[in-house]
């Protein structure tokens, strides 16, 4: 159906945007579920080439969704802005990891900015998640001040859920006398942890005295070193465990 639509000259507007969103989702589904042959060897793609194909298709789809968001904002189709933001997140969230975060950083950032401009209330939780992922991207590039600003944006958004909106299993797991805040604002804990870590990393005049904070900074260094610095990472881990003894 989509291939037939693409043969016609679809005018700009809602129809064009909805067709592009459908194309983004179909392209990713096709890349992930339909095997293809290597044109040279006539064999199925190797696992590495298949993974590369999926990554490239997902990256193109995220960029297309980003364009849809910007266009929908320009023509004041707010519902399409929000629909495009949801599709972008669903297709791009697999890239929210150290290996691929750079592929979606700008798209997540643009999406968060536009949702903030239109003051989207229905996607408040998505806005928090986007700001958090953008902050992780900034921090990974050592842009700590920008990362902190994104985290502050995230925690300032009122995304609180009512207990009735929580899944039944979650509601039953909350003790009768317990504070429901960790359940109705689930992103607060990781945001506060990142803000606490950034507070020490940005403090150039004082060293932490709490052993837990000292170990936290050492573990952060281990994460930055990665697997390429195995011996150094091992030494830092030993130091971190020593702080906690």
Helices and strands as residue ranges (DSSP letters): H 2-6, H 14-33, H 47-74, H 78-92, G 93-95, H 101-117, H 124-140, H 144-156, G 163-165, H 168-173, H 181-184, H 188-201, H 211-225, G 227-229, H 230-244
